[in-house]
Amino acid sequence: MLAAGLAIASTAAIVNGFVSLIGPAGIALGALLTMFVGNPISSLSQPKEFLAWHWGEIGQYFVPGAAGTLLRDVSYFPDAPLGQAWWTLIAWTLAGLVLIVVGHLIAKAKERGAHRGRH
C-alpha cells in the first residue's frame, strides 16, 4: 500500500512542481518526462536486460521504472533488494516538492515586486 502511494505521490509531486515553476506547460513537461521518456525504458513489460545498451538500468531511475519494480518486487519477490526503487521514488517526490516551493517563492517575489511598483 505504501509503495503504491509513493509511486503516485512521486508522479504527482514532479508534475505539480513543474506547474508551480513554469505554469501550465509544466503538465506537458511532466507528461513528457514520465510517459514518453520514463515509461518506454521502465522495463515494465519485459526484463530490463532485454532493452538495448543500458536503457533498462537508466529506466529504473525514472518514476515508472522504479514504481513498477517496487510494486512487482513487494508483491511477488519480498526477498529482493528494494532500496534503489524506494530511494528513487523518494528522490522524485522530494524534487517535486522542492520545485513546488521554489515556484511558490518565485511567484511571491514577483507579486511583491508588482505590489511595490504600484506605490
JOFEN-V968871 format. One record per residue. N is the residue number from 1. RES is the residue in three letters. OMEGA is omega in radians with two decimals (999 if undefined). Layout:
BEGIN
n = (N & N)
res = (RES & RES)
omega = (OMEGA & OMEGA)
END
This chain:
BEGIN
n = (1 & 2 & 3 & 4 & 5 & 6 & 7 & 8 & 9 & 10 & 11 & 12 & 13 & 14 & 15 & 16 & 17 & 18 & 19 & 20 & 21 & 22 & 23 & 24 & 25 & 26 & 27 & 28 & 29 & 30 & 31 & 32 & 33 & 34 & 35 & 36 & 37 & 38 & 39 & 40 & 41 & 42 & 43 & 44 & 45 & 46 & 47 & 48 & 49 & 50 & 51 & 52 & 53 & 54 & 55 & 56 & 57 & 58 & 59 & 60 & 61 & 62 & 63 & 64 & 65 & 66 & 67 & 68 & 69 & 70 & 71 & 72 & 73 & 74 & 75 & 76 & 77 & 78 & 79 & 80 & 81 & 82 & 83 & 84 & 85 & 86 & 87 & 88 & 89 & 90 & 91 & 92 & 93 & 94 & 95 & 96 & 97 & 98 & 99 & 100 & 101 & 102 & 103 & 104 & 105 & 106 & 107 & 108 & 109 & 110 & 111 & 112 & 113 & 114 & 115 & 116 & 117 & 118 & 119)
res = (MET & LEU & ALA & ALA & GLY & LEU & ALA & ILE & ALA & SER & THR & ALA & ALA & ILE & VAL & ASN & GLY & PHE & VAL & SER & LEU & ILE & GLY & PRO & ALA & GLY & ILE & ALA & LEU & GLY & ALA & LEU & LEU & THR & MET & PHE & VAL & GLY & ASN & PRO & ILE & SER & SER & LEU & SER & GLN & PRO & LYS & GLU & PHE & LEU & ALA & TRP & HIS & TRP & GLY & GLU & ILE & GLY & GLN & TYR & PHE & VAL & PRO & GLY & ALA & ALA & GLY & THR & LEU & LEU & ARG & ASP & VAL & SER & TYR & PHE & PRO & ASP & ALA & PRO & LEU & GLY & GLN & ALA & TRP & TRP & THR & LEU & ILE & ALA & TRP & THR & LEU & ALA & GLY & LEU & VAL & LEU & ILE & VAL & VAL & GLY & HIS & LEU & ILE & ALA & LYS & ALA & LYS & GLU & ARG & GLY & ALA & HIS & ARG & GLY & ARG & HIS)
omega = (3.12 & 3.14 & 3.13 & 3.12 & 3.12 & 3.11 & 3.12 & -3.12 & -3.13 & 3.09 & -3.13 & -3.11 & -3.08 & 3.11 & 3.11 & 3.08 & 3.09 & 3.12 & 3.13 & -3.07 & -3.03 & 3.10 & -3.07 & 3.09 & 3.11 & 3.08 & 3.13 & 3.12 & 3.10 & 3.10 & 3.11 & -3.10 & -3.06 & -3.03 & -3.02 & 3.06 & -3.05 & -3.07 & -3.12 & -3.13 & -3.07 & -3.10 & 3.10 & -3.08 & 3.11 & 3.09 & -3.10 & 3.13 & -3.14 & 3.12 & -3.12 & 3.08 & -3.13 & -3.05 & 3.11 & 3.09 & 3.13 & -3.14 & 3.12 & 3.11 & 3.01 & -3.07 & -3.10 & 3.14 & 3.13 & -3.14 & 3.13 & 3.12 & -3.13 & -3.12 & 3.11 & -3.09 & 3.10 & -3.08 & -2.97 & -3.07 & -3.03 & 3.12 & 3.14 & 3.08 & -3.04 & -3.02 & -3.09 & -3.12 & 3.11 & -3.07 & 3.09 & 3.13 & 3.09 & -3.14 & 3.11 & 3.11 & 3.13 & 3.09 & 3.10 & 3.13 & 3.08 & 3.10 & 3.10 & -3.13 & 3.13 & 3.10 & 3.11 & 3.14 & 3.10 & 3.13 & 3.12 & 3.13 & 3.09 & 3.13 & 3.10 & 3.13 & 3.11 & 3.14 & 3.13 & -3.12 & -3.13 & -3.10 & 999)
END
